Amino acid sequence: MGGMISYRLVDQESGNVLLTAEGIRDFFVDQDLETAQRFTFVRVHRMEITRRKTEGTELQVVDRHGKPLGAYYLGRVVAAFSEAPIVSDDEHPDVGFFGYTCEYPKAGEIWKKWAVGVERGDWARQPPEWYGSWLHVVQTAWFASGKRATRYDTRETVFLEGAQIITRDAFFCALGEAVNGVGGYFGSSHGGLIDCLQTAQREHAPPFRLVWRDFASSRHALGDEFTDAVMSAFQEHGVAVIPEEN
């Protein structure tokens, strides 16, 4: 597929691949829609679906080697075509379905970046409206890779770049990267952070201290209530936070 990121529709129970495509359109949208919506697989390379309705499906985001990067359980999808399109070496049609969509509109673009590899600070180079989608991709990819909500890095001192923290989503993007490296996850909410801290403590992950640079600007962006809550969570779980001003 030309080195491009691709998508697979898979029967979750059997693992059988039902469809492969180079892209997807109208699946990553800007709101949580509780009813089935139409989305389209772009340039389909394989098509094993002939039924109008297909149950128990999972959408997999895969890299150019076919390794799953993330997955979305769709359940039932309904064909938007009356007759199955022809797919061959020369024919790669766009194929539509009705099903549930993902409420993170920039996730599709971010998965493309994920497929070729992200570098430290890449998330912060995106517009702020991308941060929620970036955090979603981080979390989805983290658990799809088999990792748990805990700390894997072994450094004694972790540096949190507070100048990058302008929203709560940005805080969790920055924290995950600081604690667990590029593409790292360490919570996507206050409750998620506590879950990670508790698991790390329970599993005797190496203790660490957190140097929070540009602390005052972070506090201003996040608000006192949220900042105090995460500071308390760190303290309660043995993480020394050292506020620093540049």
HUMODA-V208717 format. One record per pair of residues at least 12 apart in sequence whose ideal C-beta (glycine too) atoms are under 10 Angstrom apart, sorted by sequence separation. I is the first residue (numbers start at 1). J is the second residue. If there is no record, write none. Layout:
# HUMODA-V208717
<<I/J> <I/J>>
This chain:
# HUMODA-V208717
<<7/19> <8/20> <9/21> <26/38> <27/39> <59/71> <60/72> <81/93> <110/122> <122/134> <123/135> <162/174> <173/185> <174/186> <175/187> <176/188> <215/227> <218/230> <219/231> <231/243> <7/20> <8/21> <25/38> <26/39> <27/40> <58/71> <59/72> <110/123> <113/126> <161/174> <164/177> <172/185> <175/188> <6/20> <7/21> <25/39> <26/40> <27/41> <58/72> <59/73> <81/95> <123/137> <160/174> <161/175> <172/186> <179/193> <186/200> <6/21> <7/22> <9/24> <24/39> <25/40> <57/72> <58/73> <59/74> <80/95> <81/96> <123/138> <159/174> <160/175> <172/187> <173/188> <212/227> <6/22> <7/23> <24/40> <25/41> <57/73> <58/74> <79/95> <80/96> <81/97> <110/126> <118/134> <161/177> <171/187> <172/188> <176/192> <180/196> <215/231> <227/243> <5/22> <6/23> <7/24> <23/40> <24/41> <25/42> <56/73> <57/74> <58/75> <79/96> <80/97> <109/126> <158/175> <160/177> <161/178> <171/188> <172/189> <176/193> <179/196> <4/22> <5/23> <6/24> <23/41> <24/42> <41/59> <56/74> <57/75> <59/77> <78/96> <79/97> <80/98> <160/178> <172/190> <175/193> <179/197> <212/230> <1/20> <4/23> <5/24> <21/40> <22/41> <23/42> <55/74> <56/75> <57/76> <78/97> <79/98> <80/99> <118/137> <158/177> <159/178> <160/179> <169/188> <212/231> <1/21> <2/22> <7/27> <21/41> <22/42> <23/43> <39/59> <54/74> <55/75> <56/76> <57/77> <77/97> <78/98> <106/126> <110/130> <114/134> <118/138> <158/178> <168/188> <169/189> <172/192> <176/196> <1/22> <20/41> <21/42> <22/43> <23/44> <54/75> <55/76> <56/77> <76/97> <77/98> <78/99> <106/127> <109/130> <113/134> <158/179> <168/189> <172/193> <175/196> <179/200> <210/231> <1/23> <19/41> <21/43> <22/44> <54/76> <55/77> <76/98> <77/99> <111/133> <158/180> <168/190> <171/193> <212/234> <20/43> <21/44> <22/45> <53/76> <54/77> <74/97> <76/99> <77/100> <106/129> <107/130> <110/133> <114/137> <118/141> <155/178> <20/44> <21/45> <53/77> <54/78> <75/99> <76/100> <105/129> <106/130> <109/133> <110/134> <113/137> <114/138> <155/179> <210/234> <219/243> <19/44> <20/45> <21/46> <52/77> <53/78> <54/79> <74/99> <75/100> <105/130> <106/131> <107/132> <108/133> <109/134> <110/135> <153/178> <209/234> <218/243> <19/45> <20/46> <21/47> <52/78> <53/79> <74/100> <104/130> <106/132> <107/133> <110/136> <111/137> <114/140> <153/179> <155/181> <179/205> <208/234> <215/241> <19/46> <20/47> <51/78> <52/79> <72/99> <73/100> <74/101> <105/132> <106/133> <107/134> <110/137> <114/141> <152/179> <153/180> <215/242> <216/243> <18/46> <19/47> <20/48> <49/77> <51/79> <52/80> <72/100> <74/102> <104/132> <105/133> <106/134> <109/137> <110/138> <151/179> <152/180> <153/181> <158/186> <215/243> <216/244> <217/245> <17/46> <18/47> <19/48> <50/79> <52/81> <72/101> <103/132> <104/133> <107/136> <108/137> <111/140> <150/179> <151/180> <152/181> <179/208> <209/238> <210/239> <211/240> <212/241> <213/242> <214/243> <215/244> <216/245> <217/246> <18/48> <19/49> <49/79> <52/82> <72/102> <103/133> <104/134> <106/136> <107/137> <111/141> <150/180> <178/208> <207/237> <208/238> <209/239> <210/240> <211/241> <212/242> <213/243> <214/244> <215/245> <216/246> <17/48> <18/49> <102/133> <104/135> <106/137> <110/141> <153/184> <179/210> <207/238> <208/239> <209/240> <210/241> <211/242> <212/243> <213/244> <214/245> <215/246> <9/41> <16/48> <27/59> <49/81> <52/84> <104/136> <135/167> <152/184> <178/210> <207/239> <208/240> <209/241> <210/242> <211/243> <212/244> <213/245> <214/246> <8/41> <18/51> <50/83> <51/84> <103/136> <104/137> <107/140> <131/164> <135/168> <136/169> <139/172> <147/180> <151/184> <152/185> <153/186> <178/211> <197/230> <207/240> <209/242> <210/243> <211/244> <212/245> <213/246> <7/41> <50/84> <102/136> <131/165> <135/169> <138/172> <142/176> <152/186> <178/212> <6/41> <7/42> <9/44> <19/54> <24/59> <39/74> <49/84> <72/107> <131/166> <132/167> <134/169> <135/170> <138/173> <150/185> <151/186> <175/210> <178/213> <194/229> <198/233> <201/236> <6/42> <18/54> <48/84> <104/140> <131/167> <132/168> <133/169> <134/170> <135/171> <137/173> <149/185> <150/186> <190/226> <193/229> <194/230> <197/233> <201/237> <6/43> <7/44> <8/45> <9/46> <11/48> <24/61> <47/84> <70/107> <124/161> <131/168> <132/169> <135/172> <139/176> <147/184> <148/185> <149/186> <175/212> <193/230> <196/233> <197/234> <200/237> <201/238> <4/42> <8/46> <9/47> <11/49> <19/57> <36/74> <39/77> <47/85> <59/97> <102/140> <128/166> <129/167> <131/169> <132/170> <134/172> <135/173> <138/176> <142/180> <145/183> <147/185> <149/187> <174/212> <194/232> <198/236> <200/238> <201/239> <4/43> <6/45> <9/48> <18/57> <36/75> <47/86> <48/87> <124/163> <125/164> <128/167> <130/169> <131/170> <134/173> <138/177> <149/188> <190/229> <194/233> <197/236> <198/237> <200/239> <9/49> <18/58> <19/59> <20/60> <36/76> <38/78> <40/80> <47/87> <57/97> <59/99> <121/161> <124/164> <129/169> <130/170> <131/171> <132/172> <145/185> <190/230> <193/233> <194/234> <197/237> <2/43> <36/77> <39/80> <44/85> <46/87> <47/88> <59/100> <70/111> <120/161> <123/164> <124/165> <128/169> <131/172> <132/173> <135/176> <142/183> <193/234> <196/237> <197/238> <1/43> <13/55> <14/56> <20/62> <36/78> <38/80> <45/87> <57/99> <69/111> <124/166> <128/170> <131/173> <134/176> <138/180> <141/183> <142/184> <143/185> <190/232> <191/233> <194/236> <197/239> <11/54> <12/55> <13/56> <15/58> <17/60> <44/87> <45/88> <54/97> <59/102> <121/164> <130/173> <131/174> <142/185> <149/192> <187/230> <190/233> <194/237> <1/45> <11/55> <12/56> <13/57> <28/72> <43/87> <45/89> <53/97> <70/114> <141/185> <142/186> <149/193> <174/218> <193/237> <9/54> <11/56> <12/57> <13/58> <17/62> <27/72> <47/92> <53/98> <54/99> <69/114> <138/183> <140/185> <149/194> <150/195> <151/196> <10/56> <11/57> <12/58> <20/66> <45/91> <46/92> <47/93> <49/95> <61/107> <69/115> <123/169> <124/170> <137/183> <138/184> <139/185> <142/188> <149/195> <150/196> <151/197> <187/233> <10/57> <11/58> <27/74> <44/91> <45/92> <61/108> <123/170> <126/173> <138/185> <148/195> <149/196> <150/197> <165/212> <171/218> <9/57> <10/58> <12/60> <43/91> <44/92> <47/95> <49/97> <63/111> <67/115> <138/186> <139/187> <148/196> <149/197> <150/198> <151/199> <152/200> <165/213> <170/218> <9/58> <10/59> <17/66> <43/92> <44/93> <62/111> <124/173> <139/188> <149/198> <150/199> <151/200> <162/211> <164/213> <165/214> <8/58> <9/59> <10/60> <42/92> <43/93> <44/94> <61/111> <65/115> <123/173> <124/174> <135/185> <138/188> <139/189> <149/199> <150/200> <151/201> <156/206> <158/208> <160/210> <161/211> <162/212> <163/213> <164/214> <165/215> <171/221> <8/59> <9/60> <41/92> <42/93> <43/94> <44/95> <61/112> <63/114> <64/115> <122/173> <123/174> <148/199> <149/200> <150/201> <154/205> <155/206> <156/207> <157/208> <158/209> <159/210> <160/211> <161/212> <162/213> <163/214> <166/217> <170/221> <171/222> <7/59> <8/60> <10/62> <41/93> <42/94> <43/95> <63/115> <64/116> <121/173> <135/187> <136/188> <148/200> <150/202> <151/203> <153/205> <154/206> <156/208> <157/209> <158/210> <159/211> <160/212> <161/213> <162/214> <165/217> <166/218> <170/222> <7/60> <8/61> <40/93> <41/94> <42/95> <61/114> <62/115> <63/116> <121/174> <123/176> <124/177> <135/188> <139/192> <150/203> <152/205> <153/206> <155/208> <156/209> <157/210> <158/211> <159/212> <160/213> <161/214> <162/215> <164/217> <165/218> <168/221> <6/60> <7/61> <8/62> <40/94> <41/95> <61/115> <63/117> <123/177> <135/189> <151/205> <152/206> <154/208> <155/209> <157/211> <158/212> <159/213> <160/214> <162/216> <163/217> <164/218> <165/219> <166/220> <167/221> <168/222> <6/61> <7/62> <40/95> <41/96> <122/177> <148/203> <150/205> <151/206> <153/208> <160/215> <162/217> <163/218> <165/220> <166/221> <167/222> <168/223> <171/226> <175/230> <5/61> <6/62> <40/96> <41/97> <121/177> <132/188> <151/207> <162/218> <165/221> <166/222> <171/227> <5/62> <6/63> <39/96> <40/97> <120/177> <151/208> <161/218> <162/219> <164/221> <165/222> <5/63> <6/64> <8/66> <10/68> <19/77> <38/96> <39/97> <120/178> <160/218> <162/220> <163/221> <168/226> <172/230> <4/63> <5/64> <12/71> <18/77> <38/97> <39/98> <118/177> <123/182> <162/221> <171/230> <3/63> <4/64> <6/66> <8/68> <37/97> <38/98> <39/99> <122/182> <123/183> <162/222> <179/239> <1/62> <3/64> <10/71> <12/73> <36/97> <37/98> <38/99> <39/100> <120/181> <121/182> <122/183> <2/64> <12/74> <36/98> <37/99> <39/101> <120/182> <165/227> <168/230> <1/64> <8/71> <12/75> <35/98> <36/99> <37/100> <38/101> <39/102> <119/182> <120/183> <5/69> <10/74> <36/100> <37/101> <118/182> <119/183> <1/66> <7/72> <9/74> <35/100> <36/101> <117/182> <118/183> <21/87> <34/100> <35/101> <70/136> <117/183> <20/87> <33/100> <70/137> <9/77> <19/87> <32/100> <33/101> <69/137> <70/138> <72/140> <25/94> <32/101> <33/102> <70/139> <71/140> <114/183> <22/92> <24/94> <26/96> <27/97> <31/101> <32/102> <33/103> <70/140> <71/141> <21/92> <23/94> <25/96> <32/103> <69/140> <70/141> <21/93> <22/94> <27/99> <29/101> <31/103> <32/104> <69/141> <70/142> <71/143> <21/94> <27/100> <28/101> <29/102> <30/103> <68/141> <70/143> <71/144> <21/95> <27/101> <28/102> <29/103> <30/104> <31/105> <70/144> <26/101> <27/102> <28/103> <29/104> <30/105> <69/144> <70/145> <19/95> <28/104> <29/105> <30/106> <61/137> <68/144> <69/145> <24/101> <28/105> <67/144> <68/145> <19/97> <24/102> <28/106> <29/107> <67/145> <28/107> <29/108> <61/140> <27/107> <28/108> <61/141> <27/108> <28/109> <158/239> <160/241> <162/243> <26/108> <28/110> <160/242> <162/244> <25/108> <28/111> <61/144> <157/240> <158/241> <159/242> <160/243> <162/245> <163/246> <24/108> <60/144> <160/244> <162/246> <23/108> <157/242> <159/244> <161/246> <9/95> <24/111> <9/97> <151/239> <23/112> <9/99> <1/92> <30/129> <7/108> <5/108> <30/133> <5/109> <7/111> <6/111> <28/133> <5/111> <5/112> <4/112> <5/113> <28/136> <5/114> <6/115> <5/115> <4/115> <5/116> <3/115> <4/116> <3/116>>
